[in-house]
Amino acid sequence: MQKILVIGGTGMIGKPVTRALIKAGFAVSILARDPQKAQSLFPGARIVPGDVFDPLSLLKAFEEQEAVYISLSPPRTARRKDRMPEREGIDNIITVAQKTGIKRLALLSSLIQHYNGMNGFHWWIFDIKQAAVEKVKQSGIPYTIFYPSTFMESFDQLLLQGKRIMLAGDSKAPMYFIAADDYAQQVARSFQLLTTESKEYPVQGLTAYNWKDGARIFIAHYTRAPLKTLKAPLGIFKLMGTLIPMVDYGAKISEALNKYPEQFEAQQTWTELGKPTITLAQYASSIAVKR
């Protein structure tokens, strides 16, 4: 497969994946709600204006494509009745993929969504994520589904506020933090290797840390400015979340990340798609160079 359409290519994880696919020699097209932004990020790529909620734009984007890589996430302000990229959007993607003869669907999911149903925890966002996986599996199209652990980019692109790393609650469960660049290389390798088979890949980094220890390592190797951590009780966020959807999202995801008993399960992924090379310390040190 040489022609790949990327959906979600300008997001935090979509950008390094798109770069890796282009570098690997694939003919990459990008579905973009903001074509100018996408073109500035990827001057050599084919940019197709469109939206996952607009089937007609998907039909145009899917023309002559062989595979589709899907990187979607819910808006942090989303309410249960809102249209969701991983619900109505996935439905549209699968319908159009079936009509246009797409040969492979690759979906970015997550390991943490497996926490749904554990310890009395239940979140409708995870219901949608789990349903999206099942829809792809039942589409009749060969698929690749990636289940990554927490991305290292979370520290500087999500948790860093000013000069503080904001942590919520007590982080008890270690996570195998993975750099998006390492994950991107695995995605590109999967498109080089797979033909008609369907595969599921846990995606994990070299070493597991909880948030506290991970933040300590990140701060020790981050050179752009001196940082500190600021931890707030999770209960405060839960209370505020009853009124503010964005805070509720943060409280729910923090609770799941703090408690999900992640085990190492990526050995087969490493064997087939390559072992990660970037440590958390290396990632933190590289930020001053990248930006």
C-alpha positions as CSV (number, residue, x, y, z in Angstrom):
1,M,0.0,0.0,0.0
2,Q,1.4,3.4,-1.0
3,K,-1.5,5.8,-0.8
4,I,-2.6,6.6,2.7
5,L,-5.2,9.2,3.9
6,V,-4.5,10.6,7.3
7,I,-7.5,11.7,9.4
8,G,-6.4,13.8,12.4
9,G,-3.0,14.6,11.0
10,T,-2.5,18.0,12.6
11,G,-3.1,16.9,16.2
12,M,-0.6,16.2,18.9
13,I,0.0,12.6,17.8
14,G,-1.2,13.0,14.2
15,K,1.7,15.3,13.3
16,P,4.6,12.9,14.1
17,V,2.7,10.0,12.5
18,T,2.1,12.0,9.3
19,R,5.8,13.1,9.2
20,A,6.9,9.5,9.6
21,L,4.6,8.2,6.8
22,I,5.9,10.9,4.4
23,K,9.5,10.2,5.4
24,A,8.9,6.5,4.8
25,G,7.9,7.2,1.2
26,F,4.1,6.9,1.3
27,A,1.9,9.1,-0.8
28,V,0.1,10.9,2.0
29,S,-3.1,12.8,1.8
30,I,-4.5,14.7,4.8
31,L,-8.2,15.4,5.5
32,A,-8.2,18.9,7.1
33,R,-10.8,21.2,8.5
34,D,-8.2,23.9,8.3
35,P,-6.4,23.3,4.9
36,Q,-4.0,26.3,5.3
37,K,-2.7,25.0,8.6
38,A,-2.3,21.5,7.3
39,Q,-0.5,22.7,4.2
40,S,1.9,24.8,6.3
41,L,2.7,21.8,8.4
42,F,3.1,19.4,5.5
43,P,4.0,21.3,2.3
44,G,4.5,18.1,0.2
45,A,1.3,16.4,1.1
46,R,-2.0,16.4,-0.7
47,I,-4.5,18.3,1.5
48,V,-8.2,17.7,1.1
49,P,-10.7,20.0,2.9
50,G,-13.2,18.0,4.8
51,D,-14.7,16.8,8.0
52,V,-15.5,13.4,9.4
53,F,-19.1,14.6,9.9
54,D,-19.4,15.4,6.2
55,P,-19.7,12.1,4.1
56,L,-19.4,14.0,0.8
57,S,-16.0,15.5,1.8
58,L,-14.9,12.0,2.9
59,L,-15.9,10.6,-0.5
60,K,-13.6,13.1,-2.2
61,A,-10.8,12.5,0.2
62,F,-11.0,8.7,-0.2
63,E,-10.7,8.8,-4.0
64,E,-7.8,6.6,-5.1
65,Q,-6.6,6.0,-1.6
66,E,-5.6,2.5,-0.4
67,A,-5.5,2.9,3.4
68,V,-6.8,5.3,6.0
69,Y,-5.1,6.2,9.3
70,I,-7.5,7.5,11.9
71,S,-6.4,9.7,14.8
72,L,-9.5,11.1,16.5
73,S,-10.2,12.2,20.1
74,P,-13.2,13.8,21.8
75,P,-13.3,17.5,22.5
76,R,-12.6,18.1,26.1
77,T,-15.7,20.2,26.3
78,A,-17.9,17.5,24.8
79,R,-21.3,16.5,26.3
80,R,-22.9,13.1,26.0
81,K,-25.4,14.1,23.3
82,D,-22.9,16.0,21.1
83,R,-21.7,14.6,17.8
84,M,-18.5,12.8,18.5
85,P,-15.6,12.1,16.1
86,E,-15.2,8.5,17.4
87,R,-18.9,7.8,17.1
88,E,-20.7,9.5,14.2
89,G,-17.4,10.3,12.6
90,I,-16.3,6.7,12.7
91,D,-19.6,5.6,11.3
92,N,-19.1,7.9,8.3
93,I,-15.5,6.8,7.8
94,I,-16.4,3.1,7.7
95,T,-19.4,3.6,5.4
96,V,-17.3,5.6,2.9
97,A,-14.4,3.2,3.2
98,Q,-16.6,0.3,2.3
99,K,-18.0,2.2,-0.7
100,T,-14.7,3.2,-2.0
101,G,-12.8,0.0,-1.6
102,I,-10.3,1.0,1.1
103,K,-8.0,-1.9,1.8
104,R,-6.9,-1.1,5.4
105,L,-8.2,1.0,8.3
106,A,-5.7,1.9,11.0
107,L,-7.1,3.3,14.3
108,L,-5.4,5.0,17.2
109,S,-7.2,3.8,20.3
110,S,-5.7,3.7,23.9
111,L,-4.8,1.2,26.6
112,I,-6.5,3.3,29.3
113,Q,-9.9,2.7,27.8
114,H,-9.6,-0.8,29.2
115,Y,-10.1,0.7,32.7
116,N,-13.8,1.0,31.9
117,G,-15.7,-1.3,34.3
118,M,-12.8,-1.7,36.8
119,N,-13.2,-0.6,40.4
120,G,-16.7,0.7,39.7
121,F,-15.4,3.2,37.1
122,H,-17.5,3.9,34.1
123,W,-17.2,6.8,31.6
124,W,-19.3,7.3,28.5
125,I,-16.2,8.6,26.6
126,F,-14.6,5.1,27.1
127,D,-17.8,3.5,25.9
128,I,-17.5,5.5,22.6
129,K,-13.8,4.5,22.3
130,Q,-14.6,0.8,22.8
131,A,-17.5,0.9,20.4
132,A,-15.2,2.6,17.8
133,V,-12.8,-0.4,18.0
134,E,-15.6,-2.9,17.6
135,K,-17.0,-1.0,14.6
136,V,-13.7,-1.1,12.9
137,K,-13.3,-4.8,13.6
138,Q,-16.8,-5.5,12.2
139,S,-16.3,-3.3,9.1
140,G,-15.1,-6.2,6.9
141,I,-12.0,-4.2,6.1
142,P,-8.5,-5.4,7.2
143,Y,-7.5,-3.3,10.2
144,T,-4.7,-2.3,12.4
145,I,-5.6,-1.0,15.9
146,F,-3.0,0.6,18.2
147,Y,-3.5,0.8,21.9
148,P,-0.8,3.2,23.2
149,S,0.1,3.9,26.8
150,T,0.4,7.5,27.9
151,F,2.4,9.7,25.5
152,M,5.4,11.7,26.8
153,E,4.0,14.7,25.0
154,S,1.3,14.9,27.8
155,F,3.8,16.5,30.1
156,D,4.6,19.6,28.0
157,Q,1.5,19.8,25.8
158,L,-1.2,19.0,28.2
159,L,0.0,19.3,31.9
160,L,2.4,22.2,31.7
161,Q,0.8,25.4,32.8
162,G,3.3,28.3,32.9
163,K,6.2,26.8,35.0
164,R,4.2,24.1,36.7
165,I,3.3,20.5,35.9
166,M,-0.2,20.1,37.0
167,L,-1.1,16.7,38.6
168,A,-4.5,15.6,39.8
169,G,-4.8,13.1,42.7
170,D,-2.5,10.3,43.7
171,S,-0.9,8.4,40.9
172,K,-0.5,4.8,42.0
173,A,-0.2,2.9,38.7
174,P,3.0,3.1,36.6
175,M,2.6,3.8,32.9
176,Y,5.0,2.9,30.1
177,F,5.3,6.4,28.6
178,I,5.9,6.3,24.9
179,A,7.2,9.2,22.7
180,A,5.0,10.0,19.8
181,D,8.0,9.8,17.4
182,D,8.6,6.2,18.5
183,Y,4.9,5.4,18.0
184,A,5.0,7.1,14.6
185,Q,7.8,4.8,13.4
186,Q,5.8,1.8,14.4
187,V,2.8,3.0,12.5
188,A,4.9,3.5,9.4
189,R,6.4,0.1,9.8
190,S,3.0,-1.5,10.1
191,F,1.9,-0.1,6.7
192,Q,5.1,-1.4,5.2
193,L,4.6,-4.9,6.5
194,L,0.9,-5.7,6.6
195,T,-1.1,-6.8,3.6
196,T,-4.5,-8.5,4.2
197,E,-4.2,-9.5,7.8
198,S,-5.8,-7.7,10.8
199,K,-3.6,-6.8,13.8
200,E,-3.9,-5.2,17.2
201,Y,-0.8,-3.7,18.8
202,P,-0.3,-2.5,22.4
203,V,2.1,0.4,22.3
204,Q,4.4,1.0,25.2
205,G,7.7,2.7,26.0
206,L,10.9,1.4,27.6
207,T,10.2,2.1,31.3
208,A,7.1,2.6,33.5
209,Y,6.6,5.5,35.9
210,N,3.7,7.0,37.8
211,W,2.9,10.6,37.2
212,K,5.0,11.8,40.2
213,D,8.2,10.0,39.2
214,G,7.7,10.8,35.6
215,A,7.3,14.5,36.3
216,R,10.4,14.4,38.4
217,I,12.4,13.0,35.5
218,F,10.8,15.4,33.0
219,I,11.6,18.4,35.2
220,A,15.2,17.3,35.8
221,H,15.9,17.1,32.1
222,Y,13.8,20.0,30.8
223,T,16.1,22.9,30.0
224,R,13.8,25.7,28.7
225,A,12.9,26.8,32.2
226,P,12.9,25.6,35.8
227,L,9.7,23.8,36.6
228,K,7.8,22.5,39.6
229,T,4.9,20.2,40.1
230,L,1.6,21.3,41.6
231,K,-0.8,18.5,42.8
232,A,-4.4,19.1,43.6
233,P,-6.9,16.6,45.2
234,L,-8.9,14.7,42.5
235,G,-12.1,15.4,44.5
236,I,-11.9,19.1,43.8
237,F,-11.8,18.4,40.1
238,K,-14.7,16.0,40.4
239,L,-16.8,18.6,42.2
240,M,-16.0,21.3,39.7
241,G,-16.6,18.8,36.9
242,T,-20.3,18.6,37.8
243,L,-20.6,22.1,36.3
244,I,-17.8,22.4,33.8
245,P,-17.4,19.7,31.1
246,M,-13.7,20.4,30.5
247,V,-12.9,19.9,34.2
248,D,-15.0,16.7,34.3
249,Y,-13.1,15.3,31.4
250,G,-9.8,16.1,33.2
251,A,-11.0,14.5,36.4
252,K,-12.2,11.3,34.6
253,I,-9.1,10.8,32.6
254,S,-6.9,11.5,35.6
255,E,-8.7,9.0,37.7
256,A,-8.3,6.3,35.0
257,L,-4.6,7.1,34.5
258,N,-3.9,7.1,38.2
259,K,-5.5,3.7,38.8
260,Y,-5.3,1.6,35.6
261,P,-3.1,-1.4,36.4
262,E,-1.0,-1.3,33.3
263,Q,1.2,-4.3,32.6
264,F,3.9,-4.6,30.0
265,E,2.4,-6.3,26.9
266,A,4.2,-4.7,23.9
267,Q,6.9,-7.3,23.3
268,Q,5.2,-8.6,20.1
269,T,4.8,-5.0,18.9
270,W,8.5,-4.4,19.4
271,T,9.3,-7.6,17.6
272,E,7.2,-6.8,14.6
273,L,7.3,-3.0,14.4
274,G,10.5,-2.1,16.2
275,K,11.5,-1.3,19.8
276,P,11.2,2.3,21.1
277,T,14.4,4.2,21.6
278,I,13.4,7.4,23.3
279,T,13.6,7.6,27.1
280,L,11.6,10.2,29.1
281,A,14.8,12.0,30.0
282,Q,15.8,12.2,26.3
283,Y,12.4,13.5,25.3
284,A,12.4,16.2,27.9
285,S,15.9,17.3,26.9
286,S,14.9,17.4,23.2
287,I,12.1,19.9,23.7
288,A,14.5,22.9,23.7
289,V,15.8,21.7,20.3
290,K,12.5,21.0,18.8
291,R,10.8,24.4,19.6
